[in-house]
Amino acid sequence: MRGKIRVGVLMLLGAGLLASGGNLWGAAPAKGVPASPAVEPEYVPRPRGSLTFNREIAPVIFQNCSGCHRPGEVAPFSLLTYADVQKRARQIALVTERRLMPPWKAEPNDPPHEDVMRLTADQIGMLKQWAEEGAKEGDPTARPAPPKFTQGWRLGEPDLVLQPAEAYQLEAEGKDVYRNFVIPSNFTEDRWLSAIEVRPDNRVVVHHALVYFDTRGKARELDAAQPGPGYSTFGGIGFSPGGQLGGWAPGNYPRHLPDGVGMHIPRGADIVLQVHYHRSGKVETDRTRLGLYFSKKPVDKQRRVLPLLGRPLRIPAGDANYTVRASMTVPLNATLLEVMPHMHLLGKEISVTATLPDGKQLSLVRIPDWDFNWQATYAFREPVKLPRGTKIELVARYDNSANNPRNPSNPPRLVTWGEETTDEMCIAFLHYTLDHERAAQQGQRPGLLSDRLLNLFQRLQDLGKK
């Protein structure tokens, strides 16, 4: 699952939050990372032999593990029955005790996140004690009903399914491929989406996928210039898109936006599906699909995406605790829906905090043990209000020493910003809405001023990359 990744993420941009006081890519070495929350109470052992799968263990497994550990999903084996779990009881106890599984990397949070898969100390203790005492099944009548899952699509049947005109063939050997597939939407009017879901056809070779839209025909031009389905690029899709809709990677799962919030696709737009392929050692084919879910209720706010960038990055060889800080001040009243941190292999810890104008500090996300292979988007149980004047701060730490087993360079070398796996990044993607937007419910595109700021932001970003 490690694979290479060249993330063409700098096109994911929103606007609105860009204005005076925002330092979007000015990073500087800093000291310290916000302290961890209080430690959970220790596990209190149950009477010996009292724990059984059917009564205590099945609810933990069904709620936190079976969603991925089932046929057709990302995990390599199923955990749906007692037999599935019993034969791996000691392995499950070990990986949960080390908090390797479930792969929820963020610490307990305030404001709380949605869809948390983090086990409590009590649940971890039960799994360990149950395994050590023989992993008994217990009374069958006490077992809860197995979880029911939607077959195929996690969010249910989409309103529209799009896919490339033909399957793509990936040769057995060579470098990773970033292939962009151009799919006409054929929309005769603007549409609003509440969600998208990407379904890789061949998960053996699909590392991740990103979804954009193009209103200028640029993707079609690039597609026509290369043989076969789609066209290949390195870092990005070859031009500045009209917008970005989302994507898929291990750890990122689709969810619907809140009522009244939507993703906008202009009429006549082409969908550009970029799939990152890594080789398997044999010839493979893939035809990844994209499911669109239209907004069923009136939309008055557009979901936007803004990257808070910690750059430039210059991580010296041998530095085991290189710390970077980036910050911005929110110039307009906004509401934060989700945050997605992003680093590469040298990343070890990252946090994003918000300090409100009244001085109250909110922990938006903190990941004390960064894992490049499992990068989630953290949604909030309740959208977070960010009044004008709120300061958002990103703090990240990197380990570029020889003692870091994830360091791809031996001996270590100077590492700077770039899109190769062996380069680094420091980003927090902020998914938000603007509180003043109300235009979409009248059938208009919301935030025309924000769209103009987006164009300005893209030009400034291009300058910042030089």
Secondary structure by P-SEA (a helix, b strand, c coil): cccccccccccccccccccccccccccccccccccccccccccccccccccccccccaaaaaaccccccccccccccccccaaaaaaaaaaaaaaaaaccccccccccccccccccccccaaaaaaaaaaaaaccccccccccccccccccccccccccbbbbccbbbbbcccccccbbbbbbbcccccbbbbcbbbbbbcccccccbbbbbbbccaaaaaaaaaccccccccccccccccccccccccccbbbbbccccbbbbbccbbbbbbbbbbbbcccbbbbbbbbbbbcccccccbbbbbbbbccccccccccccbbbbbbbbbbccbbbbcbbbbbbcccccbbbbbbbccccccccccccccccccbbbbbbbccbbbbcccbbbbbbbbbbccccccccccccccccccccccccbbbbbbbbbcccccccccccccccaaaaaaaaaaaaaaaaaac
